[in-house]
Amino acid sequence: MSMVQAIGRRTINSVNHMLDLFALTNRIAGILLRRHKTGQKIVLRFTSEQIYFTAIEVLPIVLFIALITGSMIVIQLTRQFGTVEGRYILGDLIVILVVRELGPLFTAMIVILRSAVAVTVETSYMSVLGELDAIEMQGIDPLHIICLPRLIGITVAILCLFFIFDMVAILGGYAIAWTATDVPVENFLEEVGKAISGIDITVGIVKAIFFGFTITVTSLYRGFRVRKTITQIPPATSRAAIECLLYCLFINIIISVIFYL
C-alpha cells in the first residue's frame, strides 16, 4: 500500500504541477494579448535586453556548435550516401537531421543552459528579497513587467537562433567538407534545396514558439516558487533546467508526430 500511495501522491503532484504551469501560461498569454497603455517603454527595453542576452551574446557559441554539428553530419552522410545510387536520399537525410530535429533541439538546449538558468536565478532572488512584493505594492503587475519581456525575448531569440543554426550547419558543413576533405559533395546544396519544403520551415517556427513558451514559463514558475531562503535557489534552478529539457523533448516528439506521421 505504501508503494501505491507513493505513486498516487507523485501522480497528483505531477498533475498539479502541470496545471500550475498551464495557469501561469494562460495568465502571461492574456497579458500578451491585451494592450497596456502604461509601461510599454520599460517592457520594450526589458524585451530588447532579453533578446540581446539570449541571442546576441550566445551567437558565437551557436555558430561554433552549428558548424561542428553540420560538418560532422555532412561528412558522415556524404561518405555513406555520396554515391550516385545514394545521392537521391542525401538531401532528405540532411533536412531530417538538421532542420527538423537537431536544429530546434540544440538551439533549445543552448537557450536552456544560457537563459533558463539565469531567469530562474534572477526571479528566485527577486522573490526571496521581496522585490516582487515591492512591485505589487506599487500597483504594478509583476507578470507584465517581469514575465512578458522574458517570454517575448526568449521566444524571438530561439526563433532567430534556429534559422541561424540551420543555415550555418548546412552551409558551413558543406564548406568544410568541400575544402578540408576529399568527400564528394557535388550537387549537395541542390539536393538539400530539393528536399526542404515549406512544412519543414513551418515546423521549425512552431517548435521555436512552443520551446520559447515552455522554457520561459517553467523557469519563471520555478523562480516564483522560491520564497523562504537563498539556499532553495540552486535546487530550483536545477529542476527548472531539467524540466525545460524534458518538456522540450516531449514537445519536439509531439510536433514531429503531428506534422510528419
Backbone as a ProteinNet text record, in pm:
[ID]
protein_1_A
[PRIMARY]
MSMVQAIGRRTINSVNHMLDLFALTNRIAGILLRRHKTGQKIVLRFTSEQIYFTAIEVLPIVLFIALITGSMIVIQLTRQFGTVEGRYILGDLIVILVVRELGPLFTAMIVILRSAVAVTVETSYMSVLGELDAIEMQGIDPLHIICLPRLIGITVAILCLFFIFDMVAILGGYAIAWTATDVPVENFLEEVGKAISGIDITVGIVKAIFFGFTITVTSLYRGFRVRKTITQIPPATSRAAIECLLYCLFINIIISVIFYL
[TERTIARY]
82.2	0	85.5	201.4	287	337.2	367.7	412.4	299.8	179	63.8	37.1	48	27	133.1	257.9	364.9	343.1	302.6	276.8	160.6	52.9	-62.4	-29.5	48.6	87.4	175.6	266.3	353.9	273.4	176.8	92.6	11.8	-46.6	-125.8	-38.7	81.4	172	211.7	234.5	271.7	157.6	35.2	-81	-100.3	-86.4	-99.3	9.5	129.3	238.6	209.6	160.1	126.7	13.5	-85.3	-195.5	-145.3	-50.9	6.6	81.3	154.5	225.7	128.5	21.3	-78.8	-147	-172.2	-235.6	-144.7	-14.5	79.1	91.6	93.9	98.2	-24.3	-140	-263.6	-262.6	-209.5	-204.4	-108.8	7.9	103.4	50	-15	-72.9	-182.8	-262.5	-365.5	-306.7	-195.2	-127.7	-70.7	-20.8	36.1	-68.5	-190.5	-296.4	-362.1	-350.3	-407.1	-306.8	-357.7	-273	-270.8	-155	-140.8	-90.2	-155.1	-117.1	1.9	21.3	130.7	240.1	361.6	474.8	525.3	483.4	525.7	675.1	725.6	867.5	956.8	921.1	1005.2	995.2	875.5	860.9	942.9	941	1020.1	1169.4	1211.4	1353.7	1395.6	1313.9	1345.2	1344.4	1251.8	1246.2	1371.9	1415.4	1537.3	1659.2	1665.5	1776.2	1774.1	1654.7	1644.5	1686.6	1646	1687.8	1839.9	1896.5	2041.9	2113.1	2064.3	2128.3	2112	1994.5	1965.9	2019.8	2015.7	2052.7	2189.1	2210.6	2331.3	2454.8	2449.2	2566.9	2601.7	2502.5	2526.7	2553.5	2549.1	2563.7	2695.5	2811.2	2934.8	2928.5	2865.7	2854.3	2765.1	2653.7	2563.2	2632.9	2708	2778.4	2880.4	2953.4	3054.1	2990.1	2886.2	2819.7	2754.2	2691.3	2627.9	2730.6	2844.9	2948.7	3003.8	3031.7	3083	2978.7	2854.8	2748.3	2723.6	2712.3	2686.9	2799.2	2924.3	3036.7	3042	3018.3	3018.7	2907.9	2788.1	2675.4	2698.7	2743.6	2764.1	2873	2982.7	3093.2	3051.8	2986.6	2946.2	2842.8	2743.4	2637.9	2687.6	2773.3	2824.6	2918.9	2990.2	3072.1	2984.1	2871.3	2784.8	2691.5	2638.2	2535.8	2577.3	2705.6	2751.1	2764	2738	2744.7	2625	2631.2	2521.5	2392.7	2404.8	2284.4	2222.1	2306.2	2252.2	2232.8	2271.3	2264.7	2121.9	2026.5	1888.9	1826.9	1883.6	1830.6	1918.8	2030.4	2121.9	2055.7	1988.3	1922.2	1813.3	1737.1	1632.7	1690.9	1802.4	1864	1915.9	1974.6	2023.6	1908.2	1799.1	1683.2	1624	1612.8	1555.3	1640.9	1772.4	1859.7	1881.3	1908.5	1946.5	1824.9	1742.8	1632.7	1520.2	1482	1365.1	1394.5	1510.7	1532.4	1645.2	1768.4	1881.8	1884.5	1844.4	1844.5	1759.2	1629.4	1546.6	1592.9	1633.5	1671.9	1801.8	1903	2029.1	2011.5	1930.5	1902.9	1833.2	1733.7	1663.2	1757	1845.2	1938.7	2033.1	2081.7	2169.9	2096.2	1972.9	1894.4	1863.9	1837	1812.7	1935	2052.7	2174.6	2210	2173.6	2212.1	2109.2	1981.9	1880.5	1786.5	1747.7	1652.7	1710.7	1837.1	1902.4	1911.2	1947.3	1959.9	1825.7	1719.3	1587	1541.3	1566.1	1526.5	1600.1	1730.7	1809.1	1764	1742.1	1702	1567.7	1467.6	1335.6	1336.4	1421.6	1432.2	1484	1587.7	1639.9	1537.3	1466.3	1362.8	1253.9	1221.4	1118.3	1166.3	1289.3	1341.9	1364	1415.7	1447.2	1327.6	1210.1	1088.6	1067.5	1142	1125.9	992.2	945.2	814.7	703.2	710.6	610.1	616.9	737.6	752.4	691.4	707.5	648.2	496.4	440.9	295.3	243.1	317.3	273.1	269.7	344.3	340.6	229.3	147.3	35.6	74	188	236.4	225.2	174.1	163.4	300.9	358.9	490.7	492.5	380.6	376.2	395.6	345.7	358.9	500.9	567.2	699.9	809.5	790.1	895.6	876.5	754.5	731.3	717.9	641.4	614.3	740.8	831.7	953.7	1037.5	1043.2	1122.8	1057.6	926.4	857.1	880.7	861	881.2	1027.5	1116.8	1258.4	1313.7	1281.9	1334.2	1274.2	1145.5	1081.9	1140.2	1154.6	1213.5	1358.2	1431.8	1571.1	1582.8	1497.6	1501.5	1467.5	1369.5	1330.7	1446	1513.7	1626	1743.7	1774.4	1886.8	1861.3	1736.9	1703.7	1739.6	1701.2	1733.6	1884.2	1950.5	2095.7	2166	2121.9	2182.9	2170.2	2052.1	2031.2	2117.5	2121	2198.2	2347.3	2398.7	2541.1	2574.6	2487.1	2513.4	2520.3	2428	2425.2	2534.6	2539.8	2638.6	2780.4	2796.5	2928.8	2977.5	2886.4	2924.9	2965.5	2893.4	2928	3064.7	3091.1	3219.4	3335.6	3320.6	3428.7	3449.5	3339.6	3351.4	3415.8	3391.5	3444.1	3592	3632.7	3769	3866.3	3819.1	3910.4	3911.8	3825.7	3821.9	3814.1	3826.7	3812.1	3675.7	3578.8	3444.2	3375.6	3314.8	3245.8	3117.9	3110.5	2993.5	2932.4	2955	2895	2743.2	2679.6	2533.3	2471.1	2551.6	2499.7	2391.4	2419.7	2322.8	2197.6	2214.9	2098.9	2006.9	2067	1986.8	1915.6	1982.4	1919	1804.8	1827.1	1721.3	1598.3	1618.3	1504.9	1431.6	1506.7	1446.4	1368.2	1415.9	1349.9	1219.9	1120.6	988.8	934.7	820.9	759.4	716	677.1	632.9	749	870.9	987.2	1012.1	1000.1	1017.6	905.1	783.4	668.9	685.9	729.8	750.9	858.5	964.3	1068.2	1015.4	931.7	872.8	781.1	699	608.2	687.3	792.1	873.8	939.3	989.8	1054.6	957.2	834.9	734.9	700.4	676.4	643.4	761.7	882.4	1000.3	1015.7	993.3	1005.9	908.1	782.3	682.8	718.6	757.3	785.2	903.8	1012.5	1131.8	1105.4	1038.3	1013.3	920.3	808.6	710.8	768.8	839.5	897.9	1000.9	1085.6	1187.7	1125.2	1026	959.2	886	821.2	745.7	838.2	950.7	1044.1	1105.4	1127	1179.1	1079	953.1	850	821.8	849.1	821.1	916.6	1032.9	1130	1083.3	1059.7	1002	1081.5	1147.9	1198.9	1346.3	1434.3	1577.4	1648.9	1769.4	1851.5	1898.4	1908.9	1955.5	1859	1738	1644.2	1667.9	1751.6	1770.6	1843.9	1955.6	2021.9	1933.4	1859	1769.6	1661.2	1607.3	1504.4	1562.1	1682.8	1746.9	1773.5	1820.8	1845.2	1717	1610.7	1482.7	1429.4	1446.7	1398.9	1470.1	1602.5	1677.9	1637.8	1623.9	1587	1446.2	1354	1216.6	1207.8	1279.5	1277.3	1326	1432.3	1485.4	1386.6	1327.8	1232.2	1107.6	1056.9	937.2	965.1	1083.1	1116.6	1130.6	1189.9	1199.6	1060.5	973.3	836.9	761.6	772.6	705.5	760.7	891.7	952.8	895.8	879.6	822.8	678.2	599.9	457.7	440.4	515.4	502.6	548.2	656	702.9	599.9	538.3	434.9	315.2	273.7	156.7	180.1	298.6	322.9	373.7	444.7	512.1	457.8	368.8	314.2	166.5
-120.6	0	125.5	117.9	235.7	271.3	168.3	196.5	257.1	203.3	257.8	401.6	427.9	564.2	659.9	612.1	696.8	728.7	627.5	650	745.8	725.2	814.2	956.5	971.1	1105	1173.6	1096	1153.5	1192.5	1111.5	1143	1269.4	1281.7	1400.3	1525.8	1515.3	1630.5	1669.7	1569.3	1598.8	1667.2	1619	1680	1822.9	1844.1	1979.8	2072.5	2018	2097.2	2138.8	2046.7	2078.9	2180.6	2166.8	2263.6	2402.6	2408.6	2537.9	2600.5	2519	2570.7	2621.9	2547	2592.3	2720	2731.1	2851.9	2973.4	2956.4	3067.1	3103.5	3002.5	3029.4	3107.8	3069.8	3139	3284.6	3309.2	3447	3532.6	3476.6	3553.2	3575.3	3472.2	3487.1	3591.9	3597.8	3700.5	3839.7	3857.1	3987.2	4019.4	3916.5	3937.7	3985	3932.5	3967.6	4101.1	4145.1	4275	4386	4500.2	4616.2	4706.5	4719.5	4803.8	4942	5043.9	5180.2	5228	5169	5211.3	5105.6	5151.2	5059.4	5000.6	5055.8	4998.4	5019.1	5135.1	5162.2	5070.8	5048.5	4963.7	4817.5	4775.8	4639.9	4621.7	4721.2	4714.2	4710.4	4787.2	4787.2	4653.9	4598.9	4468.9	4358.3	4369.1	4269.1	4275.8	4396.2	4412.3	4357.9	4383.7	4331.4	4179.1	4120.3	3974.8	3914.1	3975.4	3927	3937.5	4047	4064.3	3957.7	3933.3	3835.8	3693.5	3661.8	3524.9	3494.1	3589.3	3561.6	3619.8	3748.7	3813.8	3763.9	3761.4	3722.4	3574.6	3491.6	3348.3	3309.7	3406.9	3377.3	3307.4	3348.2	3273.6	3126	3095.8	2955.9	2879.7	2940.7	2876.1	2852	2950.4	2934.7	2821.8	2814	2708.9	2570.5	2555.6	2425.9	2387.6	2483.8	2454.6	2412.2	2479.7	2446.2	2306	2273.5	2140.3	2033.3	2057.4	1959.3	1939.1	2048.3	2036.8	1968.2	2001.3	1937.9	1788.8	1746.9	1603.6	1530.7	1589.2	1523.7	1517.4	1628.4	1631.9	1533.5	1532.2	1442.1	1296.3	1262.2	1123	1079.2	1163.9	1124.6	1121.6	1215.6	1212.9	1095.5	1054.1	932.8	810.3	807	690	692	812.2	820.2	913.4	938.9	1030.2	968.1	840	774.6	814.2	774.3	806	739.9	617.4	545.4	606.3	656.1	706.4	855.9	928.1	1073.7	1125.6	1050	1099	1107.5	1038.2	1048.3	1134.1	1182.5	1261.6	1390.1	1461.9	1585.7	1561.9	1454	1421.9	1396.1	1323.9	1294.7	1421.5	1511	1636.6	1718.1	1726.2	1802.5	1739.4	1607.4	1539.4	1560.9	1543.3	1550.4	1693.6	1784.5	1920.8	2010.6	2019.9	2116.9	2072.2	1945.9	1900.7	1871.1	1810.6	1758.8	1830.5	1817.9	1866.4	2018.7	2089.5	2234.8	2289.4	2255.4	2305.1	2256.9	2130.1	2076.2	2137.8	2148.7	2207.2	2354.7	2424.4	2564.5	2576.5	2491.7	2494.3	2460.6	2362.9	2326.2	2440.8	2510.7	2624.9	2734.4	2761.8	2864.5	2822	2693.4	2645.3	2668.5	2629.7	2646	2793.1	2875.7	3016.4	3102.5	3092.2	3186.5	3128.5	3002.3	2944.7	2945.5	2907.2	2908.5	3050.7	3144.9	3284.4	3341.6	3313	3363.1	3303.4	3175.6	3112.7	3174.7	3192.1	3252.2	3395.9	3471.4	3612.1	3625	3551.2	3559.9	3500.4	3402.7	3347	3451.6	3522.3	3627.9	3739	3774.2	3876.5	3832.4	3704.8	3653.3	3648.5	3599.4	3587	3723.9	3817.6	3950.3	4043.3	3996.2	4075.1	4177.6	4167.6	4265	4248.5	4125.7	4103	4167.2	4153.4	4217	4369.3	4422.1	4566.8	4616.8	4539.2	4577.5	4576.3	4474.5	4466.9	4581.2	4619.9	4729.4	4862.7	4874.2	4996.1	4994.6	4889.3	4879.6	4829.6	4761.9	4710.8	4559.5	4505.5	4361	4303.1	4218.1	4160.9	4077.8	4017.5	3938.8	4027.1	4149.7	4241.4	4293	4320.6	4380.9	4274.7	4161.8	4061.4	3947.9	3893.6	3773.1	3803.3	3905.2	3932.1	3962	4048.2	4071.7	3946.5	3862	3740.1	3640.2	3634.5	3544.4	3586	3712.7	3760.8	3749.6	3791	3791.2	3652.2	3556.6	3421.5	3354.9	3375.5	3314.3	3369.6	3500.1	3561.2	3515.5	3504.7	3462	3318.2	3229.2	3090	3081.7	3158.8	3157	3202.5	3309.8	3359	3261.7	3209.8	3117.2	2987.4	2946.3	2824.7	2838.8	2949.1	2969.7	2985.6	3055.9	3072.4	2938	2857.1	2725.5	2640	2635.5	2552.4	2599.3	2729.8	2780.9	2754.7	2779.8	2758.2	2609.4	2525.8	2382.2	2326.5	2369.3	2316.5	2379.2	2511.7	2578.5	2561.6	2576.1	2557.7	2414	2318.6	2179.1	2147.5	2205.1	2185.9	2246.7	2366.7	2432.3	2353	2302.3	2224	2092.7	2025.9	1900.9	1922.1	2039.1	2066.5	2106.2	2181	2233.2	2145.1	2076	2005.2	1854.5	1799.7	1655.2	1624.3	1496.3	1450.5	1388.1	1419	1363.9	1430.5	1354.6	1416.1	1486.2	1616.9	1694.1	1768.7	1716.6	1779.7	1773.9	1883.6	1893.9	1875.8	1895.1	1876.4	1979.1	2106.8	2211.7	2197.6	2150	2129.5	2021.7	1914.9	1807.3	1854.6	1935.3	1989.2	2082.9	2165.5	2256.4	2183.4	2071	1992.2	1925.7	1888.3	1813.3	1902.1	2023	2109.9	2164.7	2177.4	2222.6	2326	2382.1	2481.3	2426.1	2299.3	2240.3	2227.1	2205.8	2197.9	2332.3	2439.9	2573	2603.5	2562.7	2584.8	2510	2385.4	2305.4	2368.2	2419.5	2485.9	2607.4	2686.2	2803.5	2761.5	2659.3	2611.3	2560	2482.5	2431.1	2545	2645.4	2757.1	2831.3	2851.4	2921.1	2839.6	2711	2626.6	2614.2	2601.4	2595.2	2724.2	2838.5	2965.2	2977.4	2943.1	2946.8	2850	2728.6	2626.1	2663.8	2706	2741	2860.9	2961.3	3081.7	3053.7	2987.8	2962.7	2871.8	2767.6	2676	2746.7	2828	2899.4	2999.8	3074.5	3171.8	3102.5	2992.4	2921.6	2872.5	2813.5	2764.5	2879.7	2992.5	3107.2	3166.1	3174.9	3228.6	3136.9	3008.2	2913.1	2928	2987.8	3008.7	3126.4	3101.4	3205.5	3234.3	3133.5	3148.5	3186.5	3099.3	3120.3	3110.7	3167.2	3164	3023.1	2938.6	2801.6	2720	2768.1	2698.5	2728.6	2826.9	2867.2	2761.9	2703.2	2601	2481.8	2420.7	2311.3	2354.4	2474.8	2523.4	2544.4	2595.1	2615.3	2483.1	2384.8	2252.7	2189.9	2198.1	2140.9	2213.9	2343.6	2420.3	2377.6	2360.4	2321	2181.9	2088.5	1951.3	1947.3	2018	2018.3	2082.8	2191.6	2255.9	2160.1	2087.2	1992.6	1880.4	1824.3	1714.1	1760.6	1877.4	1928.8	1957.5	2012.9	2041.4	1912.7	1810.7	1681.5	1624.8	1633.4	1581.6	1661.9	1794.1	1878.3	1850.9	1831.2	1802.7	1674.8	1572.3	1446	1464.8	1533.9	1552.9	1629.4	1737.9	1817.7	1738.4	1662.9	1581.5	1476	1416.5	1315	1378.5	1495.2	1561.6	1599.7	1650.5	1702.7	1598.2	1495.4	1406.2	1263.5	1230.9	1093.9	1094.5
0	0	0	67.6	71	-68.6	-150.4	-286.6	-368.6	-351.8	-423.9	-381	-252.9	-203.4	-257.3	-261.9	-313.3	-460.9	-538.2	-680.6	-699.1	-620.7	-630.6	-591.4	-485.2	-440.5	-545.7	-602.6	-706.6	-830	-864.7	-980.8	-957.4	-838.8	-805.7	-807.4	-751.2	-751	-892.8	-977.2	-1115.7	-1190.6	-1168.7	-1233.2	-1184.4	-1054.4	-1000.9	-1055.7	-1071.1	-1125.9	-1270.3	-1350.3	-1488.6	-1496	-1407.8	-1405.5	-1367.5	-1273.8	-1236.7	-1354.7	-1429.1	-1546	-1651.2	-1674.3	-1771.5	-1724.2	-1593.5	-1540.7	-1557.9	-1529.9	-1548.5	-1696.1	-1782.2	-1926.6	-1971.5	-1919.4	-1956.3	-1910.1	-1791.4	-1741.1	-1824.6	-1857.6	-1937.7	-2078.8	-2135.4	-2268.7	-2269.3	-2160.6	-2150.7	-2147.9	-2077.5	-2076	-2213	-2282.4	-2415.4	-2514.8	-2502.2	-2596.7	-2564.7	-2440.3	-2404.2	-2431.9	-2468.2	-2496	-2373.3	-2312.4	-2194.4	-2236.8	-2185.1	-2219.3	-2137.5	-2020.9	-1934.3	-1933.6	-1915.6	-1902.4	-2032.4	-2147.3	-2275.1	-2298.9	-2260.7	-2285.7	-2203.2	-2077.2	-1993.7	-2036.7	-2080.6	-2131.9	-2259.1	-2345.6	-2469	-2438.1	-2340.3	-2304.2	-2244.5	-2154.9	-2097	-2202.9	-2298.7	-2406.3	-2492.3	-2524.9	-2604.7	-2529.8	-2400.1	-2320.9	-2316.6	-2307.8	-2305	-2438.6	-2548.9	-2680.9	-2695.6	-2649.4	-2657.8	-2575	-2453.9	-2366	-2419.4	-2473	-2514.8	-2653.2	-2743.5	-2882.8	-2920.5	-2897.9	-2947	-2872.8	-2739.9	-2662.9	-2681.4	-2710.3	-2725.1	-2870.2	-2960.3	-3102.8	-3136.5	-3082.3	-3114.4	-3076.6	-2964.4	-2923.6	-3020.4	-3060.8	-3155.8	-3289.3	-3337.6	-3463.8	-3456.8	-3346.9	-3332.3	-3327.2	-3245.2	-3234.1	-3366.8	-3433.2	-3561.5	-3665.7	-3666.7	-3764	-3739.4	-3614.4	-3582.1	-3613	-3570.3	-3594.3	-3743	-3816.4	-3959	-4033.9	-3999.6	-4069	-4042.9	-3919.5	-3889.2	-3963.9	-3964.2	-4031.5	-4182.3	-4241.2	-4386.1	-4427.8	-4354.5	-4391.2	-4379.5	-4269.1	-4249.4	-4352.8	-4379	-4472.2	-4615.8	-4651.4	-4787.9	-4811	-4708.2	-4722.8	-4743.1	-4672.9	-4677.7	-4798.5	-4830.7	-4935.2	-5049.2	-5061.8	-5164.8	-5302.1	-5312.5	-5442.6	-5527.8	-5652.7	-5743.8	-5699.5	-5645	-5603	-5478.4	-5388.6	-5262.3	-5256.6	-5363	-5359.2	-5351.2	-5401.8	-5404.7	-5266.5	-5167.8	-5031	-4941.6	-4994.3	-4912	-4863.1	-4953.9	-4913.4	-4810.4	-4827.1	-4729.5	-4591.3	-4585.1	-4455.9	-4389.1	-4466.1	-4408.8	-4352.1	-4426.1	-4379	-4254.3	-4252.1	-4135.7	-4011.6	-4025	-3908.6	-3860.7	-3953.3	-3914.7	-3897.7	-4000.3	-3999.5	-3907.8	-3915.8	-3841.6	-3695	-3666.4	-3531.3	-3456.8	-3505.4	-3427.9	-3416.6	-3521.3	-3514.9	-3401.9	-3396.8	-3286.2	-3149.5	-3138	-3007.9	-2956.7	-3041.3	-2998	-2962	-3039.5	-3007.1	-2871.8	-2848.6	-2720	-2604.7	-2623.3	-2517	-2483.9	-2586.1	-2561.1	-2484.6	-2523.7	-2455.1	-2311	-2290.7	-2154.3	-2066.6	-2116.7	-2038.9	-2019.1	-2114.7	-2109.2	-2036.8	-2077.3	-2030.2	-1925.2	-1940.3	-1844	-1703.7	-1692	-1560.7	-1506.7	-1593.1	-1548.3	-1504.1	-1579.2	-1543	-1410.2	-1389.1	-1263.1	-1145.1	-1159.1	-1050.6	-1023.8	-1129.8	-1114.4	-1043.5	-1090.3	-1026.8	-886.7	-862.1	-727.1	-629.2	-667.9	-581.3	-562	-666.4	-653.1	-557.2	-559.6	-470.1	-325.9	-305.4	-169	-106.3	-182.6	-129.5	-122.5	-164.7	-152.2	-261.8	-370	-478.1	-550.3	-561.2	-624.4	-543.3	-410.4	-324.9	-335.1	-346.7	-359.3	-490.8	-597.4	-725.1	-716	-651.9	-636.3	-550.4	-445.8	-358.2	-432.7	-541.7	-622.3	-725.5	-723.3	-816.6	-954.1	-964.6	-1093.3	-1092.6	-1200.4	-1213.3	-1247.1	-1160.8	-1190.7	-1318.6	-1352.9	-1475.3	-1598.2	-1591	-1704.4	-1718.6	-1608.5	-1612	-1621.8	-1555.2	-1545.8	-1646	-1651.9	-1731.7	-1880.6	-1915	-2056.2	-2137	-2089.9	-2169	-2187.6	-2085.9	-2098	-2192.2	-2190.4	-2282.6	-2427.8	-2457.4	-2594	-2634	-2545.6	-2578	-2603.6	-2517.1	-2533.7	-2657	-2681.7	-2798.7	-2928.4	-2936.7	-3056.6	-3074	-2963.9	-2972.1	-3022.3	-2971.6	-3017.4	-3165.4	-3208.2	-3349.3	-3438.5	-3400.2	-3480.3	-3476.2	-3358.6	-3346.7	-3422	-3431.5	-3505.1	-3652.8	-3714.3	-3855.4	-3875.4	-3783.6	-3795.8	-3782	-3686.7	-3666.4	-3792	-3850.3	-3969.4	-4086.1	-4109.6	-4221.9	-4204	-4083.7	-4059.3	-4063.6	-4008.6	-4008.8	-4150.3	-4236.9	-4373.7	-4459.2	-4463.9	-4548.3	-4494	-4362.4	-4303.9	-4314.3	-4292.6	-4309.2	-4451.1	-4545	-4686.6	-4717.4	-4665.1	-4692	-4634.7	-4512.5	-4451.4	-4526.1	-4560.8	-4635.2	-4771.2	-4831.3	-4965.6	-4963.1	-4857.7	-4853.3	-4776.3	-4673.7	-4583.1	-4602.3	-4683.7	-4702.7	-4851.8	-4880.7	-5018.5	-5043.3	-4955.5	-4969.9	-5089.3	-5176.9	-5291.9	-5248.6	-5269.3	-5227.9	-5346.2	-5466.2	-5582.2	-5573.1	-5611.8	-5613.4	-5475	-5369.1	-5233.1	-5201.7	-5225.7	-5195.7	-5281.5	-5402.4	-5488.6	-5432.4	-5380.8	-5321.8	-5194.8	-5113.9	-4992.5	-5029.3	-5131.6	-5175.8	-5225.6	-5292.4	-5338.1	-5221.8	-5117.8	-5007.3	-4910.6	-4887.4	-4789.8	-4847.5	-4762.4	-4805.8	-4708.3	-4744.7	-4658.1	-4524.4	-4521.5	-4395.2	-4298.1	-4350.1	-4262.3	-4194.1	-4268.5	-4209.9	-4110.9	-4147	-4056.8	-3926.5	-3935.8	-3814.9	-3727.9	-3789.5	-3711.2	-3637	-3703.4	-3638.2	-3523	-3545.5	-3440.6	-3320.4	-3347.9	-3237.3	-3160.5	-3231.9	-3164.4	-3073	-3119.1	-3037.2	-2912.8	-2930.4	-2816	-2720.4	-2775	-2688.9	-2608.8	-2674.2	-2603.8	-2488.5	-2514.7	-2407.5	-2295.1	-2331.5	-2230.6	-2143.7	-2205.6	-2129.1	-2038.9	-2091	-2011.1	-1893.9	-1920.4	-1814.2	-1707.2	-1745.8	-1647.5	-1561	-1621.7	-1545.5	-1448.3	-1496.7	-1409.8	-1296	-1327.3	-1224	-1112.6	-1151	-1050.4	-971.3	-1036.8	-964.1	-866.7	-907	-818.6	-699.7	-715.5	-607.7	-489.9	-513.9	-406.3	-322.1	-196	-111.3	15.5	72.4	208.1	211.8	164.5	181.3	47.3	46.2	-74.5	-104.3	-3.9	-25	-112.2	-130.1	-217.4	-365.9	-395.7	-534.5	-617.3	-570.2	-653.4	-688.3	-593	-633.1	-731.2	-711.7	-803.9	-943.6	-951.9	-1081.8	-1151.9	-1075.8	-1134.4	-1185.7	-1106.7	-1150.6	-1273.8	-1276.8	-1392.8	-1520	-1514	-1632.9	-1680.2	-1586.4	-1623.4	-1680.4	-1617.4	-1666.6	-1804.6	-1826.2	-1958.1	-2066	-2036.9	-2135.3	-2162.5	-2058.6	-2077.2	-2151.3	-2115.9	-2183.3	-2330.8	-2359.8	-2500	-2580.6	-2521.9	-2590.9	-2618.9	-2520.1	-2537.3	-2643.5	-2639.1	-2739.1	-2878.5	-2888.2	-3017.7	-3077.8	-2995.2	-3043.6	-3087.5	-3006.4	-3038.1	-3168.8	-3187.6	-3310	-3431.9	-3418.9	-3531.2	-3569.2	-3468.6	-3497.3	-3566.9	-3521.6	-3580	-3725.8	-3756.1	-3890.7	-3989.6	-3939.2	-4032.1	-4033.1	-3941.9	-3940.7	-3972
[MASK]
+++++++++++++++++++++++++++++++++++++++++++++++++++++++++++++++++++++++++++++++++++++++++++++++++++++++++++++++++++++++++++++++++++++++++++++++++++++++++++++++++++++++++++++++++++++++++++++++++++++++++++++++++++++++++++++++++++++++++++++++++++++++++++++++++++++

